[in-house]
Amino acid sequence: MTAERTPLPRTELADLLTDAAQSVSAILTAEYPTAANRSYLHPVLGALSAGPRVACELNDRLEAFVADEPRPTTPASLFTLASYAAALGWLTESLAELTTSIDQICTRAGIPTEPRAPDVAAPDGAKQEGEFDFAFSALELAAIRTAAEAAGLTPVDYVEVLSESLLAASRITDACMEISSGLLEDATYIRDAASEHVWVGEGPDSLPALVRSLLARMEAAE
């Protein structure tokens, strides 16, 4: 007869969520070497390189958690499982959106086709400067022209693809911050619960923070 194993204590369940939160937040500080001719992709390459690895690691931990004995059946373990699964699903979706955005940026920039030749500007550069909708200083304009030339793009095209890259970086940053903070909130709830009987209420307030956030996003999209 196999002896029954003791369910994971709340501290270990909280640690599982905390570790996941730290892994997700680490995506935002990941660096990836960027060639000069692809400098407009610098804002997103760190997340693109680290994100899939983190998602794979979280998935492996989730599978191990579900497969471990005893299976998650207590209120605390089920609460943890719901939070963790919601985080992994949200991260996977956000990384898919990031990949799509980067693909669109590359298409617009002409990758993998031959770089386009920069437009020929007037000697004083007045026409080129006038094409921008933003106000740049002389130093900023010079930097843009240098980066655009290295990328084989016109300065205007360079600014546009860089703007799209920054927007994509902002979206993945917001997602990772929300996921990480939600995991930490759920970890705190698990660790500080007055008893083992967490997740015993009725209604959305009894759900993990990440599950509530995902439900709110779905309602807003309808």
PALUM-163229 format. One line per 4 residues: number of its first residue (from 1); their letters; for each residue x, y, z of N, C-alpha, C. Coordinates in Angstrom, 2 decimals, padded with zeros to 5 digits. Layout:
REM residues N
NUM) a) X:Y:Z:X:Y:Z:X:Y:Z  ...
END
This chain:
REM residues 222
1) mtae) 000.85:-001.19:000.00:000.00:000.00:000.00:000.89:001.25:000.00  000.59:002.15:-000.92:001.39:003.37:-001.02:000.95:004.39:000.01  001.90:004.89:000.75:001.57:005.88:001.78:001.18:007.21:001.13  000.20:007.88:001.71:-000.22:009.17:001.20:000.84:010.22:001.51
5) rtpl) 001.12:011.05:000.51:002.09:012.11:000.70:001.39:013.38:001.13  002.11:014.16:001.90:001.55:015.42:002.39:001.52:016.44:001.26  000.38:017.14:001.09:000.32:018.19:000.05:001.38:019.25:000.30  001.78:019.92:-000.77:002.79:020.97:-000.63:002.29:022.04:000.34
9) prte) 003.14:022.49:001.25:002.74:023.58:002.16:002.55:024.88:001.39  001.82:025.79:001.99:001.52:027.06:001.31:002.79:027.84:000.98  003.81:027.70:001.81:005.06:028.44:001.53:005.68:027.99:000.21  005.64:026.67:-000.05:006.21:026.17:-001.30:005.34:026.56:-002.50
13) ladl) 004.03:026.57:-002.30:003.14:027.00:-003.37:003.38:028.48:-003.70  003.55:029.27:-002.65:003.83:030.70:-002.86:005.17:030.90:-003.54  006.14:030.08:-003.17:007.46:030.17:-003.81:007.38:029.84:-005.29  006.52:028.90:-005.64:006.35:028.52:-007.04:005.87:029.73:-007.86
17) ltda) 004.90:030.46:-007.31:004.38:031.65:-007.99:005.41:032.78:-007.99  006.13:032.92:-006.89:007.14:033.97:-006.81:008.26:033.75:-007.81  008.71:032.50:-007.92:009.76:032.17:-008.90:009.28:032.45:-010.31  008.03:032.13:-010.58:007.48:032.40:-011.91:007.44:033.89:-012.18
21) aqsv) 007.06:034.67:-011.17:007.02:036.13:-011.33:008.39:036.69:-011.64  009.41:036.19:-010.96:010.78:036.65:-011.21:011.25:036.27:-012.60  010.87:035.09:-013.07:011.26:034.66:-014.42:010.62:035.55:-015.48  009.36:035.90:-015.27:008.66:036.76:-016.23:009.26:038.16:-016.24
25) sail) 009.52:038.71:-015.07:010.09:040.05:-015.01:011.49:040.11:-015.59  012.21:038.98:-015.56:013.56:038.95:-016.12:013.56:039.13:-017.64  012.43:038.85:-018.27:012.32:039.05:-019.72:012.58:040.51:-020.07  012.17:041.40:-019.19:012.25:042.84:-019.47:013.68:043.37:-019.39
29) taey) 014.56:042.65:-018.74:015.95:043.11:-018.62:016.90:042.31:-019.51  016.35:041.38:-020.29:017.19:040.58:-021.16:017.79:041.44:-022.27  019.03:041.18:-022.58:019.71:041.92:-023.65:020.05:040.97:-024.79  020.09:041.52:-025.98:020.47:040.74:-027.14:021.29:041.63:-028.06
33) ptaa) 022.48:041.17:-028.49:023.31:042.02:-029.36:022.59:042.35:-030.65  022.58:043.62:-030.99:021.88:044.08:-032.18:022.86:044.68:-033.18  022.85:044.17:-034.39:023.72:044.70:-035.44:023.27:046.10:-035.83  024.22:046.90:-036.28:023.91:048.29:-036.64:022.84:048.37:-037.73
37) nrsy) 022.83:047.41:-038.65:021.85:047.47:-039.73:020.47:046.99:-039.31  020.33:046.58:-038.03:019.02:046.18:-037.49:018.75:046.92:-036.18  019.31:048.09:-036.03:019.20:048.82:-034.76:017.76:049.14:-034.38  016.89:049.25:-035.36:015.49:049.56:-035.06:014.79:048.41:-034.34
41) lhpv) 015.39:047.22:-034.34:014.81:046.08:-033.63:015.34:045.94:-032.20  016.26:046.79:-031.82:016.87:046.67:-030.50:015.84:046.66:-029.36  014.78:047.48:-029.40:013.83:047.48:-028.27:013.13:046.14:-028.03  013.05:045.29:-029.05:012.27:044.06:-028.90:013.10:042.78:-028.91
45) lgal) 014.36:042.85:-029.30:015.15:041.62:-029.45:015.42:040.92:-028.11  015.58:041.69:-027.04:015.81:041.07:-025.74:014.63:040.21:-025.32  013.42:040.78:-025.42:012.22:040.02:-025.06:011.99:038.86:-026.01  012.30:039.06:-027.31:012.11:038.00:-028.29:013.04:036.82:-028.01
49) sagp) 014.26:037.10:-027.54:015.21:036.02:-027.28:014.92:035.32:-025.95  014.51:036.07:-024.94:014.31:035.49:-023.61:012.91:034.95:-023.40  011.92:035.57:-024.03:010.52:035.20:-023.78:010.20:033.74:-024.02  010.51:033.19:-025.20:010.19:031.78:-025.44:010.88:030.83:-024.46
53) rvac) 012.11:031.14:-024.08:012.82:030.30:-023.12:012.11:030.30:-021.77  011.68:031.48:-021.33:010.97:031.58:-020.05:009.64:030.83:-020.13  008.92:030.99:-021.22:007.64:030.30:-021.38:007.84:028.79:-021.35  008.91:028.31:-021.97:009.20:026.86:-021.96:009.52:026.39:-020.55
57) elnd) 010.31:027.17:-019.82:010.65:026.80:-018.45:009.40:026.78:-017.56  008.55:027.77:-017.71:007.32:027.81:-016.90:006.41:026.64:-017.24  006.36:026.29:-018.51:005.53:025.16:-018.92:006.05:023.86:-018.31  007.37:023.70:-018.31:007.96:022.49:-017.71:007.65:022.42:-016.21
61) rlea) 007.74:023.56:-015.54:007.43:023.57:-014.10:005.96:023.27:-013.85  005.09:023.79:-014.71:003.66:023.54:-014.56:003.36:022.05:-014.74  003.97:021.43:-015.75:003.75:020.01:-015.98:004.25:019.19:-014.79  005.39:019.59:-014.24:005.92:018.87:-013.08:005.01:019.04:-011.87
65) fvad) 004.46:020.23:-011.71:003.58:020.51:-010.58:002.30:019.68:-010.67  001.75:019.58:-011.88:000.52:018.82:-012.07:000.77:017.32:-011.94  001.94:016.87:-012.40:002.24:015.44:-012.38:002.73:014.94:-011.02  003.17:015.85:-010.17:003.74:015.47:-008.89:002.66:014.88:-007.99
69) eprp) 003.09:014.02:-007.09:002.16:013.42:-006.12:002.32:014.12:-004.78  001.22:014.40:-004.09:-000.15:014.19:-004.55:-000.56:015.25:-005.58  -001.50:014.93:-006.43:-001.98:015.87:-007.43:-002.62:017.07:-006.73  -002.57:018.24:-007.39:-003.19:019.43:-006.78:-004.69:019.23:-006.58
73) ttpa) -005.10:019.12:-005.33:-006.52:018.94:-005.02:-006.98:019.85:-003.89  -006.03:020.33:-003.09:-006.42:021.21:-001.98:-006.79:022.59:-002.52  -007.56:023.37:-001.78:-007.91:024.71:-002.25:-006.67:025.56:-002.57  -005.63:025.46:-001.73:-004.43:026.26:-001.95:-003.70:025.85:-003.22
77) slft) -003.60:024.54:-003.45:-002.89:024.07:-004.64:-003.67:024.36:-005.90  -004.99:024.27:-005.85:-005.81:024.59:-007.01:-005.77:026.09:-007.32  -005.74:026.89:-006.28:-005.59:028.34:-006.46:-004.26:028.64:-007.15  -003.21:027.99:-006.68:-001.88:028.17:-007.27:-001.87:027.72:-008.73
81) lasy) -002.48:026.58:-009.00:-002.53:026.05:-010.36:-003.25:027.01:-011.30  -004.36:027.57:-010.84:-005.12:028.51:-011.67:-004.32:029.77:-011.97  -003.63:030.28:-010.96:-002.81:031.48:-011.15:-001.67:031.21:-012.11  -000.99:030.09:-011.92:000.17:029.74:-012.74:-000.24:029.52:-014.19
85) aaal) -001.33:028.78:-014.39:-001.79:028.49:-015.75:-002.23:029.77:-016.46  -002.88:030.67:-015.72:-003.30:031.93:-016.32:-002.08:032.75:-016.73  -001.06:032.75:-015.90:000.16:033.50:-016.23:000.83:032.94:-017.48  000.92:031.63:-017.55:001.57:031.00:-018.71:000.78:031.26:-019.99
89) gwlt) -000.53:031.17:-019.90:-001.35:031.43:-021.08:-001.25:032.87:-021.54  -001.27:033.80:-020.60:-001.15:035.22:-020.93:000.21:035.52:-021.55  001.27:034.95:-020.96:002.61:035.18:-021.49:002.74:034.62:-022.90  002.23:033.42:-023.11:002.32:032.79:-024.43:001.59:033.63:-025.48
93) esla) 000.42:034.13:-025.13:-000.34:034.98:-026.05:000.42:036.27:-026.35  001.01:036.87:-025.33:001.74:038.13:-025.51:002.98:037.93:-026.38  003.66:036.80:-026.21:004.83:036.52:-027.03:004.44:036.26:-028.48  003.29:035.65:-028.70:002.81:035.44:-030.06:002.52:036.78:-030.73
97) eltt) 001.91:037.70:-029.98:001.64:039.03:-030.51:002.94:039.78:-030.80  003.94:039.61:-029.92:005.24:040.24:-030.14:005.88:039.72:-031.43  005.83:038.40:-031.62:006.41:037.81:-032.83:005.73:038.32:-034.09  004.42:038.45:-034.04:003.67:038.99:-035.18:004.09:040.42:-035.47
101) sidq) 004.23:041.22:-034.42:004.62:042.62:-034.59:006.02:042.73:-035.20  006.94:041.89:-034.72:008.30:041.93:-035.25:008.32:041.49:-036.72  007.52:040.49:-037.04:007.44:040.05:-038.44:006.95:041.18:-039.33  005.96:041.94:-038.86:005.44:043.07:-039.63:006.49:044.17:-039.77
105) ictr) 007.25:044.41:-038.71:008.32:045.41:-038.77:009.37:044.99:-039.79  009.76:043.72:-039.75:010.78:043.23:-040.69:010.28:043.33:-042.13  009.02:043.00:-042.34:008.45:043.10:-043.68:008.48:044.54:-044.17  008.11:045.46:-043.28:008.11:046.86:-043.66:009.52:047.37:-043.92
109) agip) 010.48:046.85:-043.19:011.86:047.30:-043.36:012.55:046.64:-044.55  011.89:045.67:-045.15:012.48:045.04:-046.32:013.30:043.82:-046.03  013.22:043.26:-044.86:013.95:042.03:-044.55:013.13:040.86:-045.08  013.72:039.93:-045.81:015.15:039.75:-046.08:015.58:040.28:-047.45
113) tepr) 014.78:041.15:-048.05:015.14:041.69:-049.35:016.30:042.65:-049.20  016.87:043.05:-050.32:017.99:043.97:-050.30:017.55:045.31:-049.71  018.39:045.94:-048.88:018.04:047.24:-048.31:017.79:048.26:-049.40  016.81:049.10:-049.14:016.51:050.16:-050.10:017.51:051.30:-049.96
117) apdv) 017.80:051.93:-051.07:018.72:053.06:-051.03:018.04:054.25:-050.40  018.71:055.00:-049.55:018.11:056.18:-048.94:017.75:057.21:-050.00  016.69:057.97:-049.74:016.32:059.05:-050.63:017.43:060.08:-050.67  017.59:060.69:-051.83:018.59:061.74:-051.97:017.99:063.04:-051.45
121) aapd) 018.61:063.61:-050.47:018.09:064.84:-049.86:018.84:066.04:-050.41  018.23:067.21:-050.21:018.87:068.46:-050.58:020.13:068.61:-049.74  021.12:069.33:-050.23:022.38:069.47:-049.49:022.20:069.90:-048.05  021.24:070.78:-047.81:021.08:071.26:-046.44:020.19:070.35:-045.61
125) gakq) 019.62:069.34:-046.27:018.79:068.39:-045.52:017.45:068.95:-045.14  017.05:070.09:-045.68:015.81:070.73:-045.27:014.60:069.87:-045.59  014.58:069.25:-046.78:013.44:068.44:-047.18:013.29:067.24:-046.26  014.42:066.60:-045.92:014.39:065.43:-045.05:013.85:065.79:-043.68
129) egef) 014.29:066.88:-043.14:013.84:067.28:-041.82:012.36:067.60:-041.85  011.89:068.21:-042.94:010.49:068.59:-043.02:009.55:067.42:-043.13  010.06:066.21:-043.46:009.20:065.05:-043.59:008.81:064.46:-042.25  009.50:064.83:-041.20:009.20:064.29:-039.87:008.01:065.00:-039.25
133) dfaf) 007.18:064.21:-038.56:006.07:064.80:-037.81:006.49:065.16:-036.40  007.71:064.80:-036.02:008.20:065.08:-034.68:009.29:066.15:-034.74  009.49:066.79:-033.62:010.54:067.81:-033.53:011.79:067.16:-032.97  012.84:067.08:-033.78:014.10:066.50:-033.36:015.16:067.58:-033.29
137) sale) 016.07:067.41:-032.36:017.21:068.31:-032.28:018.18:067.96:-033.40  019.17:068.83:-033.60:020.17:068.58:-034.64:020.94:067.29:-034.36  021.26:067.05:-033.08:021.98:065.82:-032.73:021.12:064.58:-032.98  019.83:064.68:-032.65:018.93:063.55:-032.87:018.77:063.26:-034.36
141) laai) 018.65:064.33:-035.15:018.54:064.14:-036.60:019.78:063.47:-037.17  020.94:063.90:-036.69:022.18:063.31:-037.17:022.25:061.83:-036.80  021.83:061.49:-035.59:021.84:060.09:-035.15:020.86:059.26:-035.97  019.70:059.84:-036.27:018.70:059.13:-037.07:019.23:058.86:-038.47
145) rtaa) 019.85:059.86:-039.06:020.39:059.69:-040.41:021.48:058.61:-040.44  022.33:058.61:-039.40:023.40:057.61:-039.34:022.83:056.21:-039.20  021.87:056.05:-038.29:021.26:054.74:-038.07:020.48:054.30:-039.31  019.77:055.23:-039.94:018.99:054.90:-041.13:019.90:054.46:-042.27
149) eaag) 021.01:055.14:-042.42:021.95:054.77:-043.48:022.50:053.37:-043.26  022.83:053.05:-042.01:023.35:051.72:-041.70:022.31:050.64:-041.97  021.03:050.99:-041.77:019.95:050.03:-041.98:019.46:049.99:-043.43  019.98:050.89:-044.26:019.55:050.92:-045.65:018.15:051.45:-045.81
153) ltpv) 017.74:052.35:-044.92:016.40:052.93:-044.95:016.48:054.44:-045.05  015.40:055.04:-045.49:015.33:056.49:-045.42:015.14:056.88:-043.96  015.51:058.07:-043.56:015.29:058.48:-042.18:013.82:058.38:-041.75  012.91:058.75:-042.65:011.49:058.68:-042.31:011.06:057.23:-042.08
157) dyve) 011.47:056.33:-042.98:011.13:054.92:-042.81:011.76:054.36:-041.54  012.97:054.79:-041.25:013.65:054.31:-040.04:012.88:054.71:-038.79  012.46:055.96:-038.75:011.69:056.43:-037.59:010.39:055.65:-037.45  009.76:055.33:-038.56:008.49:054.60:-038.51:008.68:053.18:-037.97
161) vlse) 009.68:052.46:-038.47:009.86:051.09:-037.99:010.38:051.08:-036.55  011.18:052.07:-036.19:011.64:052.16:-034.80:010.46:052.45:-033.88  009.53:053.31:-034.32:008.35:053.61:-033.52:007.49:052.36:-033.31  007.35:051.56:-034.37:006.60:050.32:-034.25:007.29:049.35:-033.30
165) slla) 008.61:049.33:-033.35:009.38:048.47:-032.45:009.21:048.91:-031.00  009.25:050.20:-030.77:009.06:050.72:-029.41:007.65:050.44:-028.90  006.67:050.51:-029.79:005.29:050.21:-029.40:005.16:048.74:-029.03  005.76:047.87:-029.82:005.72:046.43:-029.50:006.42:046.15:-028.18
169) asri) 007.55:046.83:-027.96:008.27:046.67:-026.69:007.44:047.14:-025.51  006.69:048.22:-025.72:005.83:048.73:-024.65:004.73:047.74:-024.31  004.16:047.09:-025.32:003.08:046.13:-025.08:003.58:044.90:-024.32  004.74:044.37:-024.72:005.24:043.18:-024.01:005.70:043.56:-022.61
173) tdac) 006.18:044.78:-022.44:006.57:045.25:-021.10:005.36:045.32:-020.19  004.27:045.92:-020.69:003.05:046.03:-019.89:002.53:044.65:-019.51  002.55:043.72:-020.47:002.05:042.38:-020.21:002.89:041.68:-019.14  004.20:041.74:-019.29:005.08:041.07:-018.33:004.94:041.68:-016.92
177) meis) 004.79:042.99:-016.86:004.63:043.64:-015.56:003.32:043.22:-014.90  002.24:043.14:-015.68:000.95:042.72:-015.13:001.00:041.27:-014.69  001.61:040.42:-015.51:001.71:039.01:-015.16:002.54:038.83:-013.89  003.68:039.50:-013.84:004.57:039.37:-012.68:003.89:039.87:-011.41
181) sgll) 003.26:041.04:-011.49:002.61:041.60:-010.30:001.44:040.74:-009.86  000.71:040.16:-010.82:-000.40:039.28:-010.47:000.08:038.02:-009.77  001.16:037.45:-010.27:001.73:036.26:-009.62:002.18:036.57:-008.20  002.81:037.73:-008.03:003.27:038.11:-006.68:002.09:038.35:-005.75
185) edat) 001.04:038.95:-006.28:-000.16:039.18:-005.45:-000.77:037.85:-005.01  -000.85:036.91:-005.94:-001.40:035.60:-005.60:-000.48:034.85:-004.64  000.83:035.01:-004.82:001.78:034.36:-003.92:001.61:034.89:-002.49  001.44:036.19:-002.38:001.24:036.80:-001.06:-000.04:036.29:-000.42
189) yird) -001.09:036.16:-001.23:-002.37:035.67:-000.71:-002.23:034.24:-000.19  -001.54:033.41:-000.97:-001.34:032.01:-000.56:-000.52:031.95:000.72  000.55:032.72:000.79:001.47:032.66:001.92:000.82:033.22:003.19  000.02:034.27:003.06:-000.53:034.95:004.23:-001.94:034.52:004.59
193) aase) -002.50:033.55:003.87:-003.86:033.11:004.16:-003.95:032.62:005.60  -005.10:032.89:006.23:-005.26:032.54:007.64:-005.33:031.04:007.85  -005.73:030.30:006.81:-005.83:028.85:006.94:-005.53:028.21:005.59  -005.59:026.91:005.54:-005.36:026.19:004.30:-006.53:026.35:003.33
197) hvwv) -007.66:026.82:003.84:-008.86:026.88:003.01:-008.96:028.21:002.29  -008.00:028.46:001.39:-008.09:029.62:000.53:-009.04:029.30:-000.61  -009.46:030.34:-001.28:-010.31:030.16:-002.46:-011.62:029.46:-002.09  -012.26:029.93:-001.01:-013.50:029.31:-000.57:-014.69:030.22:-000.74
201) gegp) -014.45:031.46:-001.21:-015.55:032.38:-001.40:-016.30:032.12:-002.68  -017.30:032.94:-002.91:-018.08:032.84:-004.13:-017.90:034.12:-004.93  -017.99:033.99:-006.24:-017.85:035.16:-007.09:-016.41:035.40:-007.51  -016.20:036.43:-008.37:-014.86:036.67:-008.93:-013.81:037.06:-007.90
205) dslp) -014.20:037.61:-006.77:-013.22:038.04:-005.78:-012.46:036.87:-005.17  -012.98:035.66:-005.31:-012.30:034.49:-004.76:-011.29:033.91:-005.73  -011.23:034.45:-006.94:-010.32:033.92:-007.95:-008.94:034.55:-007.83  -007.91:033.90:-008.36:-006.57:034.50:-008.37:-006.58:035.82:-009.13
209) alvr) -005.65:036.68:-008.78:-005.58:038.00:-009.40:-005.44:037.91:-010.92  -004.62:036.98:-011.39:-004.41:036.86:-012.84:-005.66:036.37:-013.55  -006.41:035.50:-012.93:-007.65:035.03:-013.52:-008.65:036.18:-013.60  -008.72:036.97:-012.54:-009.62:038.13:-012.57:-009.22:039.11:-013.67
213) slla) -007.92:039.31:-013.83:-007.43:040.23:-014.87:-007.80:039.72:-016.27  -007.65:038.43:-016.47:-007.97:037.86:-017.78:-009.47:037.95:-018.05  -010.29:037.71:-017.04:-011.73:037.83:-017.21:-012.12:039.28:-017.54  -011.46:040.22:-016.87:-011.73:041.65:-017.13:-011.35:042.01:-018.56
217) rmea) -010.24:041.48:-019.05:-009.81:041.75:-020.43:-010.81:041.17:-021.42  -011.32:039.98:-021.14:-012.29:039.36:-022.04:-013.59:040.14:-022.07  -014.03:040.64:-020.91:-015.25:041.44:-020.87:-015.06:042.76:-021.61  -013.86:043.36:-021.48:-013.62:044.62:-022.17:-013.57:044.45:-023.68
221) ae) -013.14:043.25:-024.13:-013.05:043.00:-025.56:-014.39:042.71:-026.20  -015.39:042.36:-025.39:-016.71:042.03:-025.95:-017.47:043.29:-026.36
END
